[in-house]
């Protein structure tokens, strides 16, 4: 459904709360998708390209959490 078809909330606070909720949901979806990709053997550059960000950005955002979750991360070849 295009955004133009979604009825606007009556109060600006409701609209802003919806934005916050959507951001949290998007972050949770990204975390799960990145973890799944890394468990499937994807490299940082592959994940970064799929997300439209740099390898460094995706590594900075997800590496510690993935390590804590026990995900075996691929290392760059020398």
Backbone as CSV, one residue per row, in Angstrom:
resi,resn,N_x,N_y,N_z,CA_x,CA_y,CA_z,C_x,C_y,C_z
1,UNK,0.854,-1.175,0.000,0.000,0.000,0.000,0.900,1.238,0.000
2,UNK,0.763,2.107,-0.960,1.550,3.343,-0.989,1.234,4.221,0.216
3,UNK,2.228,4.967,0.655,2.056,5.852,1.803,0.891,6.806,1.585
4,UNK,0.679,7.234,0.359,-0.409,8.171,0.067,-1.788,7.580,0.358
5,UNK,-1.890,6.251,0.436,-3.163,5.597,0.705,-3.402,5.335,2.193
6,UNK,-2.391,5.569,3.018,-2.528,5.351,4.455,-3.121,6.608,5.070
7,UNK,-4.226,6.479,5.791,-4.821,7.671,6.390,-3.896,8.262,7.449
8,UNK,-3.706,9.569,7.442,-2.805,10.183,8.415,-3.404,10.135,9.818
9,UNK,-2.565,9.950,10.837,-3.069,9.996,12.209,-3.653,11.376,12.506
10,UNK,-4.584,11.409,13.429,-5.238,12.669,13.793,-4.306,13.594,14.570
11,UNK,-3.360,13.036,15.288,-2.445,13.822,16.108,-1.008,13.638,15.626
12,UNK,-0.224,14.735,15.586,1.183,14.601,15.195,1.947,13.629,16.093
13,UNK,1.608,13.588,17.353,2.281,12.659,18.268,2.070,11.216,17.873
14,UNK,0.877,10.903,17.371,0.589,9.549,16.904,1.431,9.215,15.673
15,UNK,1.558,10.184,14.783,2.366,9.971,13.573,3.825,9.736,13.951
16,UNK,4.331,10.529,14.882,5.732,10.373,15.299,5.948,9.055,16.032
17,UNK,4.995,8.652,16.835,5.101,7.364,17.523,5.123,6.216,16.513
18,UNK,4.337,6.349,15.456,4.328,5.326,14.411,5.690,5.258,13.716
19,UNK,6.305,6.396,13.480,7.634,6.422,12.865,8.642,5.710,13.758
20,UNK,8.604,5.996,15.043,9.522,5.347,15.986,9.308,3.833,15.980
21,UNK,8.062,3.407,16.004,7.759,1.972,15.999,8.258,1.309,14.722
22,UNK,8.088,1.974,13.587,8.565,1.422,12.323,10.085,1.336,12.283
23,UNK,10.763,2.333,12.824,12.234,2.291,12.880,12.711,1.119,13.726
24,UNK,12.068,0.916,14.871,12.449,-0.211,15.732,12.222,-1.535,15.021
25,UNK,11.090,-1.649,14.343,10.799,-2.870,13.604,11.823,-3.083,12.485
26,UNK,12.153,-2.025,11.768,13.143,-2.129,10.692,14.495,-2.567,11.251
27,UNK,14.893,-2.030,12.399,16.160,-2.431,13.022,16.139,-3.908,13.401
28,UNK,15.024,-4.374,13.954,14.907,-5.785,14.324,14.968,-6.686,13.095
29,UNK,14.302,-6.272,12.029,14.336,-7.045,10.786,15.742,-7.081,10.202
30,UNK,16.428,-5.940,10.247,17.804,-5.895,9.742,18.707,-6.798,10.565
31,UNK,18.603,-6.721,11.892,19.432,-7.573,12.757,19.241,-9.043,12.416
32,UNK,17.996,-9.462,12.291,17.700,-10.868,11.992,18.216,-11.266,10.612
33,UNK,18.035,-10.401,9.627,18.467,-10.719,8.268,19.992,-10.777,8.168
34,UNK,20.671,-9.859,8.836,22.140,-9.861,8.816,22.651,-11.119,9.508
35,UNK,22.061,-11.454,10.640,22.501,-12.663,11.340,22.288,-13.901,10.472
36,UNK,21.147,-13.992,9.834,20.872,-15.133,8.955,21.877,-15.192,7.803
37,UNK,22.161,-14.054,7.202,23.115,-14.014,6.090,24.511,-14.441,6.546
38,UNK,24.942,-13.941,7.704,26.277,-14.287,8.188,26.356,-15.763,8.572
39,UNK,25.283,-16.300,9.150,25.272,-17.735,9.478,25.297,-18.580,8.198
40,UNK,24.780,-18.024,7.106,24.774,-18.719,5.813,26.098,-18.555,5.063
41,UNK,27.053,-17.835,5.671,28.371,-17.713,5.065,28.599,-16.478,4.214
42,UNK,27.680,-15.535,4.257,27.888,-14.305,3.494,29.066,-13.526,4.068
43,UNK,29.704,-12.748,3.218,30.801,-11.887,3.647,30.249,-10.508,4.024
44,UNK,31.065,-9.748,4.737,30.664,-8.379,5.081,30.360,-7.562,3.825
45,UNK,31.196,-7.631,2.774,30.873,-6.860,1.566,29.546,-7.268,0.922
46,UNK,29.222,-8.555,0.949,27.945,-8.996,0.378,26.765,-8.421,1.161
47,UNK,26.850,-8.481,2.489,25.778,-7.946,3.328,25.665,-6.447,3.119
48,UNK,26.814,-5.772,3.101,26.822,-4.317,2.930,26.184,-3.920,1.605
49,UNK,26.532,-4.621,0.541,25.960,-4.299,-0.775,24.440,-4.489,-0.758
50,UNK,23.986,-5.573,-0.140,22.551,-5.835,-0.089,21.808,-4.753,0.692
51,UNK,22.462,-4.193,1.706,21.843,-3.141,2.523,22.071,-1.736,1.964
52,UNK,22.956,-1.625,0.993,23.238,-0.310,0.419,24.087,0.569,1.313
53,UNK,24.980,-0.065,2.089,25.886,0.667,2.976,27.301,0.155,2.755
54,UNK,28.263,0.739,3.460,29.643,0.280,3.333,29.877,-0.944,4.209
55,UNK,30.915,-1.684,3.863,31.313,-2.843,4.668,31.615,-2.406,6.096
56,UNK,32.297,-1.271,6.224,32.656,-0.780,7.546,31.414,-0.453,8.371
57,UNK,30.414,0.140,7.737,29.197,0.515,8.456,28.462,-0.709,8.974
58,UNK,28.324,-1.733,8.136,27.603,-2.930,8.573,28.401,-3.679,9.636
59,UNK,29.708,-3.705,9.506,30.552,-4.364,10.506,30.448,-3.637,11.846
60,UNK,30.538,-2.319,11.803,30.465,-1.510,13.030,29.127,-1.715,13.742
61,UNK,28.066,-1.813,12.970,26.729,-1.921,13.552,26.431,-3.318,14.092
62,UNK,26.969,-4.372,13.455,26.507,-5.722,13.771,27.549,-6.670,14.353
63,UNK,28.829,-6.397,14.220,29.854,-7.386,14.590,29.775,-7.818,16.052
64,UNK,29.730,-6.879,16.978,29.731,-7.255,18.400,28.526,-8.114,18.754
65,UNK,27.367,-7.743,18.237,26.152,-8.505,18.529,26.250,-9.915,17.951
66,UNK,26.775,-10.029,16.738,26.894,-11.337,16.108,27.888,-12.223,16.852
67,UNK,29.001,-11.646,17.269,29.989,-12.406,18.037,29.365,-12.895,19.343
68,UNK,28.635,-12.006,20.025,27.974,-12.373,21.277,26.941,-13.480,21.061
69,UNK,26.345,-13.514,19.875,25.344,-14.537,19.552,25.982,-15.847,19.088
70,UNK,27.310,-15.866,19.025,28.011,-17.085,18.635,28.087,-17.325,17.147
71,UNK,27.891,-16.286,16.357,27.962,-16.432,14.901,29.427,-16.453,14.481
72,UNK,29.803,-17.454,13.691,31.171,-17.532,13.181,31.274,-16.576,12.004
73,UNK,32.099,-15.561,12.153,32.229,-14.534,11.126,33.379,-14.868,10.182
74,UNK,33.174,-14.560,8.920,34.220,-14.772,7.917,35.291,-13.714,8.072
75,UNK,36.516,-14.134,7.925,37.647,-13.199,7.978,38.126,-12.948,6.560
76,UNK,38.685,-11.770,6.356,39.243,-11.449,5.040,40.502,-12.271,4.811
77,UNK,40.704,-12.690,3.593,41.910,-13.433,3.247,43.080,-12.470,3.192
78,UNK,44.275,-12.932,3.654,45.458,-12.043,3.615,45.902,-11.725,2.218
